[in-house]
């Protein structure tokens, strides 16, 4: 049985910094790609490409894709929640609201991971951690309900739905991160990611067929295809494998802390490359989320074992 180490190493720090950059930039890149492609069509192609890539890498590096029957049910559940539902919430949410709003809502991920870890009995949360959770959720509420600069194709109600879908994506991600822990004690992050991604892609396919048939693929520019490949290979393949390698090595909460940088860099990229404007509501919401993360970090949960 593999054991979680006492703390991150320099290599782990470097790998997680890469993940932060991949994911922060991915929000803007996907937003640009959705100007040319329908959300579900884009997501199915990038998801399929990522699944095939991971399966080939797993087969090549480990020699087999076999998994004990006892782990199959958990793989299916994690595939449904962590990939199918997460990706539907993510892509449809991002299509309806701004990349900066999604980036800041995703900033609450470490707090939600901490709460899920507490519910799973992995860690205990003290008073500061609880206060941090309330502050972070207050910040998310401000962003979700606030008046923001909506995408040109979106109405105010559509933006609200987009923000709520982004919140749903955060909860799916936190559930997946925490519930992967036991599997990662028995299997490599590459294998777990490949198999759960396969489940997610298979279930996503029938939902996305109409969108894929409507999409005029011949009109997609080279930049659109580059964006799709980046999102598949860097945000999904490299990002997921490195993330869960860190979960296996240093644990859920120490890994989740790295994602604190995603909203900061994600907002920077969206303002710089998309020309999005920050509003007072976004600023206040971001301050609450950052404050919640700081409180949660100082009141860091301890193992319940």
N, C-alpha and C positions, 0 to 999 in steps of 0.2 A: 504494500500500500504506500502510495506517495504521500509525503507530508508537506504541508505549507511551511515555507521558510520563515525566518524571523523578520525579514525585511527585504525591500527591493535592492537589487544590485545595480551597478552602473549600466550593465547591458540591458537589464529590464527597464531602467529609466529611459535609455535611448530608444528602445523598441516602442515603449508607450508614448514617447514624444512623437514618433513617426505616426502612430495610430491617431493621436490627437490632430495632427496636421491633415492626415488623410480624411478624417471625418469632418473636420471644420471646413475644409475646402470643398468636400463633397456636396454640402448643402448648396453652395453657390453653383457648382458645376451641374448638379441635377436641375436646379432652377433654370439654368441656361438651356439645358437639353430639352426641357419640357416646353420650350418655345417652338420646338420642331416636332416633338413626339407626344402622343397621348400618354398620360401618366401610367396606366396599367400596361400598355404595350411596351413602353420603355422599361418598366420594372420587370416584366416577364423575360425580356431578352437578356437584360443584365443579370438577372437572377439565374436564368438557365446557363449562361456563360460561366458564372461563378460556380454553380453546382458541378458542372462538367469538369472545370479546372480542379476543384478540390477533390473530386472523386479520382481523377487521374493521378494527382499528387499523392493521395493516400495510398492508392494501389501500388504506385511506384516506390514509395518510401517504406511502406509497412508490409507489402506483399499480399495483403488481403483486406477485404472490406467486411469480413465476418464480425458478428456481434452476438454475445450470449442472449438467449431468448429472454432472460430475466430483465435485460436492459431495453428491450424493444419498445415496451409501452412508454417508458420515459422519453425515449428518442422521438416517438411520434408526438407526444404531448409538447415537448420542447420545439419540435419542428412546426407544429400548428401555431403555438403562441409566439415563439421567438422569431419565426420567419414569416409564415403566412399572414397572421394577424398584424404583426409588427410592420411588415412591409406595406400592407394595405393602408394602415393608419399613417405611416410615414409618407408614402408617395402621394396619397390623396390629400393629406394635410398640407404638405409642402406646396402642392399645386394650388391650394386655396388661400394661403397666407404668405407672409414674407419669410425669407430665409433667416432674417435676424430674429423674428419671433420664434421660429422653430429652434434656432440655436439657443436662445435664452431659456425656452421651456425645457430643452434637453439638459440645461444646466442643473435642473433639479434631480437628475439621475442618481448622483451619489446618495442623496437623502432617501430616495425611494428604495434604492438597493439596501440601505441600512435598515429600513423598516421591514422589507421583505426578509432580510437575514434574521431580524428579530422574530418575525412570525414563524420562520422555519426552525427557530431554536439554535441558530448558529452563533448569535451574539446577543448581549444584553445592551439596552440603551438607557442611559441615565437622563437626568433632568435637562442637562444642556442639549443632549441629542434630541430630546422631545421638543424643546423650544426651537431648535434649529429646523426641525421638520415643519413646525407650524409656520415659521418665518418663510421657509422655501415655498410652501404651498400657498401662502399669502401672495408671494411674488408671482407665482404661476397664475393665480386668480386675477391679479392685476393685469397681466399680459393678455390673458384670454379674454377678459371683459373690456379691456381698454380700447379706445379708438386709435386705430393705426392706419398707416398708409397701405391700403390693400393693393394687390396686384391689379393691373389694368383690366383683366378679364374677370375679376371677382367683385361681388357685392359685399356689403357689410355683414350680412348674415352668412355668406359663404366664408368670409374671413373668420368669423366666430367658429364655424364648423371646423375649419382648418386648424385653428388653435386647439380645439377640443380633441381632434384626431391626433395632434402632436402629443397631447397629454396621454392619450391612450397608448401611443407608441412608447412613451417613457415607462409606463407600467408593464407593458409586454416585455420590454428590454430588461427591466429589473427582475421580473419573474424568471426570465430565461437565464440571466446571469447567476442568480442565487441557486436555482434548481439544477444547474449544470455541475455543481460542486462535487456531488457524489460520483457522477459519471467520470469526471476528470481525475478522480483518484484511481480509476481502473483503466482508463483509456487516454490516448493522446488527444490534445486539443484539436489536432488536424482531423482525426477520425470522428470525434464528436461533432465538429463543425460541418464536415462533409456530409455525414449521414442526416443530421437535423436539417441542413440546407436542402438536401435531396427531398426529404419529406415536404418541406415548405414549398419547394418548386413544383412538385407534383400536384399539390392541392391548390396552388395558385393558378396553374394552367387553365382549368376550365373557366375560372372567373375572368381571365384576361383574353380569352379567344375572341369575343366580339370586338374588343378594343384593338387587338392585333390585326383583325381583318379590315377595320376602318382606316388604320394607319397607312398613309401613302409613303412607303419606305423609300421610293425613288427620289423623294424630295428632301430627304435627310442629308444635310451637308457633311463633309468630312469632319468638321468641328463637332457636330452632333454625335458621330460615331466614336470619335476620340473621347468625348465626355462619357459615353456609355461604357466603353472599355475601361476607362479610369475608374468609374464607379463600381464596375464588376471586380476588377483585379486588385485595386488598391483599397477602396472602402469596404468591400465585402471579403474577398479572399485574404489579403494581407491583414486587414484590420481585425477581422474576426479571429483569425488564428493567433495573432500576437496578443489580442485581448485575453483570450482564454488560456493562452500559455501563461500570462501573468496571473490570472485567477488561480490556476493550478499551482503556481510557484509562491505567490505572496498572499493569496486569499481575495475574497470578494471586495472587502471594504478598502484595502490598500490599493487595489486595482481601480475601483470606482473613483478614488480621489483624483486620478490622472484626468478624468473626464471633466474636471472643473475648468480646464483650459479650453474645452470645446466651445462653450458659448462665447467666450471672449474672442477667440480667433474666428469663429463662425460669423459673429457680428461684424468683425473687422473686414472679412472677405466680402460679405454681402454689401456693406457700405462702399467698399473700394471698387468692386467689380460689377455690382448691380445698380449702384447709385441709390440704394435704399436710405431712407432718412430715419434717424432715431427720434422718438417722441418722448415727452415726459413720462408717459405711462410705461413705456418700455424701460426707461432709465430707473424708475422707482421699483418696477418689478424685478429688474436685474439686481438692484441693491438688496432687496429682500432675499432673493435667491442666494446671492453671495454671502450675505450675513448668516443665512441658514446653514450654508455649507461650512462656514467658519465655526459656528456653534457646534455643529455635528462633529466636526473634526476635533475640536478641543474636548468635547465630551465623547470621544471615540469609543464605540461599543467594544466590549471585550468578549472573547470567546465564552460561550455558554457551557463548554465542555468541562 
